[in-house]
Amino acid sequence: MSSTDLQPSKLGTKEHWDNVYSSELTNFEEIGDEGEVWFGEDSVEKMVDWALDNVPSDSSPFILEVGAGNGNLLFALCEAGYNPYKILGVDYSPDAIKLAQAISKNKSTPQVDEAEGGGEGAVPALEDADKITFAVCDFLQDDVIPPERAAAEAGSVAVWELVLDKGTFDAIALAEKDASDRAPADRYPARIGRVVKPGGFFLITSCNFTEEELKTKFANDVTGLRYQYAFVFSG
């Protein structure tokens, strides 16, 4: 399926996602609801398992998630043992980033359960979750600012040993064409190829595109990426 085969939808607009994350941020502030896990927890578990098998946590890789939303996937990677100082989540919605930052602070703060007799011995739900970096970034327009040490080593933006996409390409594929009559989804693969470190991986989960369609989009001379294999989940 070409990105031009998909009809534009509100799911491909920044306005929609700004509204979604504004609502989810309010819900978190009022009742502690962390928001929706896109594609469900099963997809998160599968992506983390794949990462552990192919980019082990003890290698301390630099990890980037494009379209991080509420940060659920990155928190799961942190919990699996990945170095939070080397993890960056970007999103073009400011409220998505505010939500992820608020959740990270909450997870790293010891929670007092008064029903259990106070806060003595309280531990955070996820220590060092607040060390994960979240930043506002329009990935199609802006350079992702890598950690200072990584940038110095590589001399470029291609420092990320693992780049993640959980539904972001699906949303971009539903966006209107730009002023040059080009679909944003047609620009996205090259942007991904630009930030993946040589020898690194791009891991994507999609419900709008088949395995073959994703291979055509991302595994080509333009991106410099090669296909490895896919996992499938129902949802």
Phi, psi and omega in degrees: 000124174283153177298337179284348179280344181269133179284137177305145184218162176299336178294346178261012181251145177296324179303317180299311184289328173299318179293318179301310186282336172297317179293316181293325177296317177298316179298320180294317181294328184269320186230002177079012179284121185281352177097180186286143171262104184296130183073001174085167181295332181299318180293323177298313180299318181294320179292320178294317178299317179298316180300315181298325180284329189248333178226075189305148182296330182288351174276355177050057184285156169279127186238132178236130170249126178266121185077057189286339180058233182277003174083009186306314182296319181290326175295322178295322177292320176299316180296331180280357174111003178285147183292112184295335179293343182252016181248132177230131173244129179240151177205148181275355177264116180303323181288333173297316180292319177300320179295312180300319179293320179294319179294318181297320178295318180295318182294329184268001180258126177304131183262129180270122177254100183298331181293337181263011175097028175100191189260008182298125179079008181295142179233152179291154178295325179210094182299138179074009175301329181284357176274347174292138179264133174237136184216145175286128182200128170272100190301329181285342184246324191255149170285137174282122181280111182283162174307145188305314183294321180294319180297320181295323181289319187270331184070017180201183177273354183277069185245355191270117179284338176218120176246132188243144175218114178242082178093354183292315179298323177302315180291318180299325181293348179260008181275154175293156174295154181275187184297336179268012179065031179246135179288133178306326181295338178282341178269337188297313183303319180295325177296322177295311181302332182289333186256348180284128179293142175308127184090355180274185185230148169244119182247120184234141172242130184220147172244357180259343185233145177280170178303314181296321179295320178292322177299316180297319182290317193251333183261086183204179183292334181292315182276331186078009181267150175242147181283140174252280176197171184238155166243153185236137173224154179260142181199000000 
